């Protein structure tokens, strides 16, 4: 599980049942297979084979008709079967190519037989046997390749009643089964979506898992997808299969117990996270929300723990896998974690650092005022907020010293103070407080042996025209006028 700071479940595996059909039956709906079976027998046997194919197709049609009672429409059912049939047919095509004088140049190009992309192998096979009927007959002759026993999902059974009904309806079909599987479930749906992340087909596996037979990803398994905790903490969340080995006399040689994955607990407060998201998206409180994405972060000042990491717009984690293409195409970029994966000018939060730099370097004292009059500033300098709102200045409220300038967040005070500082001095203080530094957000526990720690993708801040992380302290480039503007000064 992934848990918040109070132990609330943010992600967990939930049991799920599926109606699955075996390729040995679904393949009869594939015209390539049906035609190849007829072409592989003498003319005298073709009627018998034709009748066999017809009977199997009728079985599949009967199964699809039953599936309609569970809400599966015909188009989706055929798409599911087509996906299974295409996947296994491609495997059979690759193996036929690999077993029959495969192209040496292609193997050399990709550094080995198993490294040749399937698409390249199939294209080479098509060039060698351009006649489709003959090529299909050769491919269909392979019956001993991996995947021939593969199952494909016809539909998900969402209730206990559906599971029971399916077991009764399909009991007469040997190649159709109701099988249990696990599904990742996100109780809070879209809350903290980009931080939690989601799981999909194991196309980004940890290399250490690939090389370990007891943790390697099997057909249909999932892993955490970039970005998010599901991805960063894959090495903690994923368990390890067990193994029992016997000798030829059926005597136990060794037994390895399976290991469950471990829970990951975050510092996030999911209740606080949801409240912030609800307020930001409330059109009465934030009418500007619909015009631009928004980020908000809440930290515990004493510990530095992240209590909320908000990025909007968001998306439903339970639907992300099915809608991923749509999410990527969304111009609002909901999959980007705006709290980490973008650079924003810090604005007024840089003012206390400017004040510290001024006090510590002796440029100003705490009681020394900088005038904020009720007048337009010189060209190129910022106005104070109260002048924008009411054409007055902080001088009319108080002596504009350090304490009062912080209280009023006076743009005039801090822009003038920043200009009084030597640029390298200001840059060093900004760097000291974290600007221009990458704060590691790594996996909280050691990753599997031989792997590089995964981390949440993030941008470090910038100081100057180049990334400050490339410059050791004391060798920081000067702060140019363009960069003063970036820091809100």
VOFIKOL-980124 format. One line per field, with one value per residue (C-alpha): residue number from 1; residue in three letters; x, z, y. Coordinates in steps of 0.02 Angstrom, whole numbers, plus 32768, in hexadecimal, padded with zeros to 4 digits. Layout:
N
num	[NUM  ...] $
residu	[Ala  ...] $
east	[X  ...] $
up	[Z  ...] $
north	[Y  ...] $
***
This chain:
489
num	[1  2  3  4  5  6  7  8  9  10  11  12  13  14  15  16  17  18  19  20  21  22  23  24  25  26  27  28  29  30  31  32  33  34  35  36  37  38  39  40  41  42  43  44  45  46  47  48  49  50  51  52  53  54  55  56  57  58  59  60  61  62  63  64  65  66  67  68  69  70  71  72  73  74  75  76  77  78  79  80  81  82  83  84  85  86  87  88  89  90  91  92  93  94  95  96  97  98  99  100  101  102  103  104  105  106  107  108  109  110  111  112  113  114  115  116  117  118  119  120  121  122  123  124  125  126  127  128  129  130  131  132  133  134  135  136  137  138  139  140  141  142  143  144  145  146  147  148  149  150  151  152  153  154  155  156  157  158  159  160  161  162  163  164  165  166  167  168  169  170  171  172  173  174  175  176  177  178  179  180  181  182  183  184  185  186  187  188  189  190  191  192  193  194  195  196  197  198  199  200  201  202  203  204  205  206  207  208  209  210  211  212  213  214  215  216  217  218  219  220  221  222  223  224  225  226  227  228  229  230  231  232  233  234  235  236  237  238  239  240  241  242  243  244  245  246  247  248  249  250  251  252  253  254  255  256  257  258  259  260  261  262  263  264  265  266  267  268  269  270  271  272  273  274  275  276  277  278  279  280  281  282  283  284  285  286  287  288  289  290  291  292  293  294  295  296  297  298  299  300  301  302  303  304  305  306  307  308  309  310  311  312  313  314  315  316  317  318  319  320  321  322  323  324  325  326  327  328  329  330  331  332  333  334  335  336  337  338  339  340  341  342  343  344  345  346  347  348  349  350  351  352  353  354  355  356  357  358  359  360  361  362  363  364  365  366  367  368  369  370  371  372  373  374  375  376  377  378  379  380  381  382  383  384  385  386  387  388  389  390  391  392  393  394  395  396  397  398  399  400  401  402  403  404  405  406  407  408  409  410  411  412  413  414  415  416  417  418  419  420  421  422  423  424  425  426  427  428  429  430  431  432  433  434  435  436  437  438  439  440  441  442  443  444  445  446  447  448  449  450  451  452  453  454  455  456  457  458  459  460  461  462  463  464  465  466  467  468  469  470  471  472  473  474  475  476  477  478  479  480  481  482  483  484  485  486  487  488  489] $
residu	[Unk  Unk  Unk  Unk  Unk  Unk  Unk  Unk  Unk  Unk  Unk  Unk  Unk  Unk  Unk  Unk  Unk  Unk  Unk  Unk  Unk  Unk  Unk  Unk  Unk  Unk  Unk  Unk  Unk  Unk  Unk  Unk  Unk  Unk  Unk  Unk  Unk  Unk  Unk  Unk  Unk  Unk  Unk  Unk  Unk  Unk  Unk  Unk  Unk  Unk  Unk  Unk  Unk  Unk  Unk  Unk  Unk  Unk  Unk  Unk  Unk  Unk  Unk  Unk  Unk  Unk  Unk  Unk  Unk  Unk  Unk  Unk  Unk  Unk  Unk  Unk  Unk  Unk  Unk  Unk  Unk  Unk  Unk  Unk  Unk  Unk  Unk  Unk  Unk  Unk  Unk  Unk  Unk  Unk  Unk  Unk  Unk  Unk  Unk  Unk  Unk  Unk  Unk  Unk  Unk  Unk  Unk  Unk  Unk  Unk  Unk  Unk  Unk  Unk  Unk  Unk  Unk  Unk  Unk  Unk  Unk  Unk  Unk  Unk  Unk  Unk  Unk  Unk  Unk  Unk  Unk  Unk  Unk  Unk  Unk  Unk  Unk  Unk  Unk  Unk  Unk  Unk  Unk  Unk  Unk  Unk  Unk  Unk  Unk  Unk  Unk  Unk  Unk  Unk  Unk  Unk  Unk  Unk  Unk  Unk  Unk  Unk  Unk  Unk  Unk  Unk  Unk  Unk  Unk  Unk  Unk  Unk  Unk  Unk  Unk  Unk  Unk  Unk  Unk  Unk  Unk  Unk  Unk  Unk  Unk  Unk  Unk  Unk  Unk  Unk  Unk  Unk  Unk  Unk  Unk  Unk  Unk  Unk  Unk  Unk  Unk  Unk  Unk  Unk  Unk  Unk  Unk  Unk  Unk  Unk  Unk  Unk  Unk  Unk  Unk  Unk  Unk  Unk  Unk  Unk  Unk  Unk  Unk  Unk  Unk  Unk  Unk  Unk  Unk  Unk  Unk  Unk  Unk  Unk  Unk  Unk  Unk  Unk  Unk  Unk  Unk  Unk  Unk  Unk  Unk  Unk  Unk  Unk  Unk  Unk  Unk  Unk  Unk  Unk  Unk  Unk  Unk  Unk  Unk  Unk  Unk  Unk  Unk  Unk  Unk  Unk  Unk  Unk  Unk  Unk  Unk  Unk  Unk  Unk  Unk  Unk  Unk  Unk  Unk  Unk  Unk  Unk  Unk  Unk  Unk  Unk  Unk  Unk  Unk  Unk  Unk  Unk  Unk  Unk  Unk  Unk  Unk  Unk  Unk  Unk  Unk  Unk  Unk  Unk  Unk  Unk  Unk  Unk  Unk  Unk  Unk  Unk  Unk  Unk  Unk  Unk  Unk  Unk  Unk  Unk  Unk  Unk  Unk  Unk  Unk  Unk  Unk  Unk  Unk  Unk  Unk  Unk  Unk  Unk  Unk  Unk  Unk  Unk  Unk  Unk  Unk  Unk  Unk  Unk  Unk  Unk  Unk  Unk  Unk  Unk  Unk  Unk  Unk  Unk  Unk  Unk  Unk  Unk  Unk  Unk  Unk  Unk  Unk  Unk  Unk  Unk  Unk  Unk  Unk  Unk  Unk  Unk  Unk  Unk  Unk  Unk  Unk  Unk  Unk  Unk  Unk  Unk  Unk  Unk  Unk  Unk  Unk  Unk  Unk  Unk  Unk  Unk  Unk  Unk  Unk  Unk  Unk  Unk  Unk  Unk  Unk  Unk  Unk  Unk  Unk  Unk  Unk  Unk  Unk  Unk  Unk  Unk  Unk  Unk  Unk  Unk  Unk  Unk  Unk  Unk  Unk  Unk  Unk  Unk  Unk  Unk  Unk  Unk  Unk  Unk  Unk  Unk  Unk  Unk  Unk  Unk  Unk  Unk  Unk  Unk  Unk  Unk  Unk  Unk  Unk  Unk  Unk  Unk  Unk  Unk  Unk  Unk  Unk  Unk  Unk  Unk  Unk  Unk  Unk  Unk  Unk  Unk  Unk  Unk  Unk  Unk  Unk  Unk  Unk  Unk  Unk  Unk  Unk  Unk  Unk  Unk  Unk  Unk  Unk  Unk  Unk  Unk  Unk  Unk  Unk  Unk  Unk  Unk  Unk] $
east	[8000  802A  7FF1  7FE6  8032  7F98  7F92  7F07  7F14  7F42  7F64  7F47  7F2B  7E76  7E36  7DE2  7D9A  7DA4  7D55  7DE7  7DED  7E80  7ED7  7EBA  7E04  7E0B  7E81  7DF1  7DAD  7E51  7E3F  7EFB  7EF1  7E52  7E96  7F3E  7EEA  7E8D  7F29  7F8E  7F24  7F03  7E67  7E12  7E1E  7DEC  7D32  7D53  7DCA  7D4E  7CC7  7D3D  7D66  7CAE  7C80  7D08  7CD0  7C1F  7C61  7CB5  7C17  7BB3  7C2F  7C25  7B67  7B6F  7BEA  7B69  7B00  7B8D  7B8C  7C19  7BED  7C1A  7C99  7CFB  7CF5  7D39  7DC0  7DF6  7E02  7E5C  7EDD  7EFF  7F05  7F7B  7FF1  8005  800D  809D  80F7  80DF  811D  81BB  81E1  81C9  8242  82BE  82BC  82CE  8372  8357  83AE  8461  846F  83D4  8416  84BE  846A  840C  8493  843E  83A8  833E  8362  8316  8271  81DA  81A4  824C  8247  8195  81C5  8259  81E5  816B  81F9  8230  817E  811A  8086  8013  7FBE  8063  80AE  8016  801C  80D1  80B0  8017  807F  80D6  8075  80FF  8128  8111  8069  8001  7FAF  7F96  7EF1  7E9E  7E22  7D72  7D23  7D38  7CBC  7C92  7C22  7C16  7B72  7BC8  7C54  7BD7  7B6E  7C08  7C42  7B99  7B86  7C31  7C46  7C37  7CC9  7D74  7DD1  7D70  7D92  7D69  7E12  7E44  7EBC  7EF6  7ECE  7F1C  7E9A  7EA7  7E21  7E3A  7E33  7E81  7EC7  7F85  7F7C  8023  807E  8036  8046  7FF7  8020  8019  8061  8112  816B  81DE  821A  82AC  833D  8362  82B2  82C6  8360  8316  82A2  823C  821C  8220  8181  810B  8087  7FFE  805B  806B  80ED  80F3  80F6  8153  813B  8102  8119  80DB  8173  81F3  81C8  81B0  8241  81E6  8134  8158  8167  81C0  8177  819C  81E5  81DF  825A  8257  82CF  82A1  8269  81F2  825D  825F  8304  82E3  8255  8254  81C9  816E  8186  8100  812A  813A  80CA  8107  80CE  80D6  80DB  8043  7FA3  7F20  7E94  7EF7  7F24  7E6C  7E35  7EB5  7E86  7DCE  7DEE  7E5C  7DDB  7D48  7D16  7CD0  7D78  7DEB  7D98  7E41  7E5B  7E0F  7E8B  7F2D  7F76  7F9A  8015  8019  8090  807D  8117  812E  81AA  81F7  821A  8216  8194  8120  806C  8019  805C  7FD0  7FD4  7F3A  7EE7  7EEE  7EA8  7E56  7EDD  7E61  7E45  7EF5  7F28  7E92  7E98  7F54  7F55  7ECD  7F2A  7FCA  7F6B  7F16  7F5D  7F4B  7FCF  7F7C  8003  808A  80AC  80AF  80EF  8191  81A1  8199  81FF  81A2  81E5  81DA  8199  8180  81C5  8273  825E  8292  8330  8357  8340  83B3  8436  8429  8434  84C0  852A  8513  84C0  842D  83F7  8351  8316  8353  82BE  82B0  822C  818F  8137  808C  80D7  80FD  81A6  822D  821C  824B  822E  819A  8108  80D2  802F  7FD9  8004  7FB4  7F18  7F02  7F8D  7FDC  8082  80C1  810C  8059  8045  80EA  81A4  81D1  825A  8281  81F8  8170  81AE  819E  80F2  80B8  811D  8159  8197  81EF  8254  8291  82B4  831E  8376  839C  83E8  8458  84A2  8536  84ED  8561  852F  8476  8493  84F1  8464  83E2  844A  845F  83A2  838A  836E  83D0  83E2  838F  833D  8348  829F  82DF  8293  828D  82DF  8374  8343  8366  841C  8463  83E0  83EA  8379  82DC  82A2  8211  823B  8257  82A6  8322  830F  837D  83F0  8437  8432  8477  844A  849F  84BA  8546  85A4  85F2  85D0  8647  864B  8598  857B  8538  847D  844A  83B9  834E  8366  8334  828C  8283  8295  8208  827B] $
up	[8000  7FF4  8092  80C7  816A  81CE  8182  8105  806D  7FCD  7F5F  7F7A  7F1C  7F14  7EDE  7E35  7DC8  7D0C  7C87  7C1D  7B7A  7B41  7A9C  7A69  7A53  7A29  7996  7932  791D  78C8  780B  77FA  786A  781B  776A  779C  77EA  7748  76DE  7749  7722  7683  761D  7660  7713  76F4  7710  77BA  77ED  77AC  781C  78B2  7896  7880  7923  7983  793D  7973  7A22  7A24  79E3  7A6C  7AEE  7AAD  7AB2  7B69  7B8E  7B51  7BEB  7C56  7BF9  7B7E  7AD3  7A36  79F6  7A99  7AA2  79F2  7A19  7AB2  7A4C  79BE  7A38  7A7C  79D0  798A  7A1F  7A10  7952  795C  79D6  7961  78CF  792E  795E  78AC  786F  78FB  78DA  781E  77EB  7838  77E7  7827  7800  7867  78FA  78F1  78E8  798B  79E4  79F0  79B9  7A50  7A3D  7990  799C  7972  78ED  7895  789A  7853  77C9  779A  7796  7724  76AC  76A9  7690  763B  7616  76AE  76A1  769B  7725  7796  7777  77B0  784A  787C  7873  7916  79A9  7A2D  7A48  7AE9  7AF0  7AA0  7B49  7B69  7BAE  7B7E  7BE6  7BA1  7C2F  7CE5  7D61  7DDA  7E5B  7EB2  7E57  7DAF  7DE1  7E12  7D75  7D04  7D54  7D2D  7C7E  7C3D  7C96  7BF1  7B9D  7BC9  7B80  7BE2  7C9A  7D29  7D72  7E06  7DEA  7E48  7E1B  7E61  7EB6  7EEA  7F6B  7F5C  7E9D  7E64  7F08  7EFD  7E57  7E10  7EB4  7ED0  7E19  7DCC  7D8B  7CDB  7C71  7CA6  7C1F  7C97  7D0A  7D83  7D31  7DD0  7DC9  7D12  7D3B  7DD3  7DA3  7E43  7E2C  7D6F  7D21  7CD7  7C52  7C8A  7D22  7D45  7D8C  7DC1  7D30  7D30  7D91  7E42  7EDE  7E84  7E12  7E90  7F12  7E9C  7EF2  7F99  7F62  7EF3  7F47  7F14  7EDC  7F37  7EE8  7F0C  7EB1  7EAB  7E63  7DE9  7E7B  7EB5  7F4D  7F89  7F5C  7F96  7FC4  7FBC  8018  7FBF  8002  8005  7FD1  8059  807A  8058  80CB  808E  80F0  808E  80EE  8070  80C9  80C0  800A  7FDA  8035  7FD9  7F31  7F52  7F80  7EE8  7E72  7EC2  7E40  7EC9  7F22  7E8B  7DEA  7D92  7DA9  7D03  7CA5  7CE1  7D40  7DF8  7E76  7F34  7FB6  8073  80DB  8194  81C0  8250  81F3  813C  811B  8088  80C6  8020  7F6E  7EFF  7E42  7DDE  7D6C  7DA7  7D69  7DAE  7DD6  7DC5  7D0E  7CE0  7C8D  7C19  7BF3  7BEB  7B34  7B55  7BEC  7B87  7AFF  7B7A  7B5D  7C19  7C3A  7CD3  7CE2  7D0A  7DC3  7DBF  7E73  7E3F  7D84  7D57  7D85  7DC7  7E03  7EC2  7ED2  7F82  7FD9  7FA4  800C  80B6  8064  8019  80C6  8117  8090  80B1  816E  8170  80F1  814E  80BD  812B  81E1  8221  824F  81B4  8144  8087  804C  7FF7  7FC2  7F73  7EC7  7E28  7E30  7DAE  7D07  7D13  7DCF  7E20  7E70  7F1F  7F2C  7F95  7F12  7E8C  7EF6  7F46  7F06  7FB0  7FF8  8096  80D0  80FA  816E  81CD  81CC  8140  819B  818E  8202  81B0  80FF  8122  816F  80D6  8057  8010  7F5D  7F66  8002  7FC1  7F0D  7F4D  7FCC  7F48  7EDA  7F6B  7F7C  7F18  7E9F  7ED9  7F8E  7F65  7EFC  7F86  8002  7F87  7F6A  8025  803A  7FB0  7F10  7E84  7EE3  7EBE  7F5A  7F47  7F4C  7F45  7F6F  802F  803E  7FE7  7F39  7F00  7EE6  7E41  7E22  7E1D  7E9D  7E4E  7E79  7E59  7DBF  7DEE  7DB4  7E24  7E30  7DCC  7E05  7D7B  7CC4  7CE1  7D5A  7DFD  7E2B  7DAD  7E11  7EBC  7F44  7F30  7E73  7E4D  7DB2  7DD4  7DDD  7D40  7D2F  7CD4  7D69  7DE8  7D91  7D9A  7E56  7E64  7E96] $
north	[8000  80B7  8112  81C7  8208  81D1  8123  8148  80D6  8133  809B  7FE1  7F3F  7F07  7E5B  7E55  7DCC  7DC2  7D54  7D19  7CB9  7C4F  7C70  7BBA  7BEA  7CA3  7C81  7C35  7CE6  7D15  7D00  7CE5  7C4C  7C06  7C16  7BCC  7B34  7B11  7B2B  7AB2  7A16  79B3  79D9  793D  797C  7A30  7A16  79C6  7A53  7AD5  7A8B  7A8C  7B44  7B6C  7B12  7B6E  7C15  7BEF  7BCD  7C78  7CCB  7C75  7CB4  7D66  7D5F  7D2B  7DB8  7E35  7E09  7E51  7EF6  7ED1  7F18  7EB9  7F37  7F35  7E76  7E65  7EE5  7E81  7DE1  7E38  7E7C  7DCE  7D7E  7E04  7DF7  7D3A  7D3D  7DB9  7D45  7CB2  7D1B  7D4C  7C99  7C5B  7CE0  7CB8  7BFC  7C04  7C54  7D00  7D95  7D9D  7E57  7E7D  7E18  7E70  7F1A  7F00  7E9C  7DF3  7D8E  7DB7  7E71  7E80  7EE2  7E79  7EF6  7EE5  7E27  7E23  7E9E  7E2D  7D96  7DF1  7E1C  7D66  7D23  7DAF  7D3D  7D51  7CA7  7C47  7CB2  7C96  7BDA  7BD5  7C3F  7BD9  7B39  7B6C  7B27  7B22  7BDA  7C3F  7C93  7C09  7BEE  7CA6  7CE3  7D86  7DE9  7DF0  7E52  7E84  7E3B  7EC6  7E6F  7DC8  7DA7  7DC1  7D49  7CC3  7CDD  7CD5  7C33  7BE6  7C2F  7BF9  7B52  7AF2  7B4E  7B06  7B9A  7C1E  7C39  7CAF  7CDB  7D48  7DD7  7E70  7F24  7FC2  802F  80E6  8110  81CC  81C4  826A  82AD  82BE  8263  829C  8279  81CA  8197  80FC  804F  800D  7F82  7F56  7FB9  8017  7F8B  7F96  7F3B  7ED8  7E90  7E60  7DF8  7DA0  7D0F  7D24  7DDE  7DEB  7E30  7DB0  7DC3  7E3B  7E7F  7F38  7FAD  8063  80DC  8181  81F4  81D8  816F  80D2  80E3  8122  809E  800A  7FB2  7FB9  7F9B  7F03  7E5A  7DBB  7D15  7C73  7BD7  7B1C  7AA9  79EB  796B  78E0  7873  78FC  7920  79D5  7A28  7AD9  7B4C  7C0A  7C63  7CEE  7D9E  7E22  7ED2  7F55  7FE9  809A  8126  81DA  827B  82B9  82E0  82A8  8305  83A8  8382  836B  8408  8471  8424  8445  84FB  851B  84D2  852D  85B1  8621  8627  861C  8657  8655  8599  8565  85D4  8588  84F6  850D  84C8  84D6  848C  8486  845C  8439  84C2  845F  83BD  83EF  8367  8382  8385  83B0  83AF  83EF  83F3  8422  83F3  833E  8299  81FB  817C  80ED  811C  8153  80B0  80AD  8168  8183  81B6  8235  8279  8290  82EB  8361  8411  8435  83AD  835E  82D8  835A  8376  8433  843B  83E3  83DE  8496  8531  85C9  8671  866C  871E  875E  86C4  8702  87A1  8759  8714  87BF  880C  878C  87AC  8868  8859  87D9  8837  88DC  8935  8966  895F  891F  89CE  8A28  8A56  8A53  8ACD  8A8C  8B2D  8B43  8B5C  8B00  8AA7  8ACB  8A71  89BA  89AD  8953  89AC  8980  8920  89A5  8A28  89BC  89A8  8A54  8AC8  8AD6  8A9C  8A45  8AEA  8B1F  8A88  8A7B  8A93  8A1B  89BB  8900  88C2  892A  8907  884B  8867  88C9  8863  8908  88F9  89A2  8975  88CE  8901  8994  8925  88A0  8927  895D  88AE  886E  87EB  875D  877E  8772  86D7  8680  86A1  8663  85C7  85AF  85AC  852B  858E  853D  8499  83F2  83AA  82EB  8297  81E5  813D  813D  8091  8040  8002  7F4F  7F26  7F60  7FE7  80A3  80F9  813D  81EB  825D  82C3  8378  8419  8470  852D  85A3  862E  8699  866D  85BE  8534  8564  84AE  84AE  8534  8512  8591  8622  860B  8640  86AE  875D  877E  87DC  8854  87D1  875D  87E2  87E5  8727  872D  87AB  8839] $
***
